[in-house]
Amino acid sequence: MAWEIYKRQIIRTGEPTVTIGKLGRVAFNMAATGILQDHKTTHVVLMFDKDANKCAARIATSKDEGAYTLTYNGKYNGSGFSAVTFLNYIHYDWTQTRAFNAEWDEEGRMIVFTIPAEYLGASGGRLRRADRLKQKDQEVTEVTS
């Protein structure tokens, strides 16, 4: 039997990156996490500019309305939080994991990234995880059969 080498499909970059996963989790790479850690960030507030398709995670406190608690994976390995309701609010298609380049806005104290229009407006909103879509489709098939 011949061994085959698996090639990881993770792209490492030194620039801030935001990844939105299939489970509705927003994750910051090491570069973005370093910025947030340097500012002693424990919470963020999400913002959306519909006209420019831009999202921002602004530094917040636990007392800010709608603030998400940021969890860190090690000192600077990464950070993130679950944002299912926000993703549904902006009608983001989160059925696939995607990474977006980001930049730090010092004046606004926020990480800003653009989501291409092709990933917004899907299904008019409320999306479900891929595994739940399959389950729901099976239930509908069973009911109509």
N, C-alpha and C positions, 0 to 999 in steps of 0.2 A: 504494500500500500504506500502510495506517495503522499507526503505531507504537503499541505497547501498553507501558505502564510495568509492570515487574515490582515487586510489593510484597514486600519481604523479610519473612520470617515469623519473624525473630529478635526476641525480646522483650528489651529491655535494661532492667536494673534495678540500682539501687544497693545492693540487699540481697544478702547471700550466697546463691548458688544452686549446686546440684550438678546436673549433667546426666549421665545415663547414656545412652550412644549405642548404636546398633545393632551396633557392632563390639565391644561389651563394654568400652568405655572410660569411665572416670569422669572428668568434667571439672569444674573449679571456675571460676566466673566471676571477673571482675576484683575484686569485693568480697571474695569468699572467698580469692582468691589473695593479695590485699593483706594479709589477716590472717595467712595462712601465711608469706608473705614476711617480715612484721614479726617473726615468731617464728623466722626463719631455718630453716624447715622443709625438709628434704631427703628425708625418708621419713615414711610414715604407716602405721599399722596399722588395718585395718578391723575393726569390731565390729558385731554385730547383736543387737538385742533383739527376739526373736521375738514376745513377748507384745504389745509396743507397735508393732511394724513399724517400728522405728527403726534407722537405720544411723549409724555414727560413723566419722570418719577422725581418729584420734588421732595427734598428733605423736609420732614415733618416731626412732630412729637406725638406721643401717645394720646394727647388731649385733642389733637386736630381731628375734626369730623372726617370720617371716611379713611383714616390713615391705616395703611397696611403695615403689619409688623414684619420687619426684615429679619430673616434668619441667615446666619453665616455658616459656611461649611469650612471650618478651620480659619486660621488667621486671615489669609488673603486668597483662599482657593476659589471662592465664589459665594454668591448670596442670592436670595430670591424670596418669593412669596407666591401664594395662590391668588389668581386674579380672574376667576371664572366669570363673576358678575360684570366686571369691567370689560372683559373681552366680548361678552354677549352684548353689552351696552353699545360698544363701537361696531358691532356686527363683524367681528374678526373671525375668519375661518381658521379655527385652531385644531383642525383635524390632522394637521401635520406639524412637526417641529420645524421652526425656522429661526434663523439668526439674523439680526439687523445691526448694522454699524451704528454706533452712538457717539455722542459728544457731550462733554461737560459744559454747562452754561453756568459760569461762576456767578454772574449777576443774579440769575434766577435760582441758583443753588439747586440745579436739577440736571438729570441725565436725559437727553433728548434723542429720540430716534424716529425715523420715518418708516411707515408701513406702506408698501406699494398698494395702490388702489385695488389691484386684482385680488388682494386678500381681505378686502373690506366689503361690507354689504351683502355677504353671502347669506342666502336663505332668509333674508329679511331679519336676521338676528339669531335668536336662541339656537345655538348649536349644541350638539352633544358630543361627548367623547366617542371615538370610533367603536369601542366595545359596547357602549350603550345603544348606539345606532343599530348595531346588528341585533341586539337583544330586542329592541323595540320593533324592528322589522319582523322578527320571528313571531312576536306576540300578535302583530297585526295580521300576519299570514294565518296564524292558528285561529284567530277570531273570524276571519273572512272565509276560511275553508269549510 
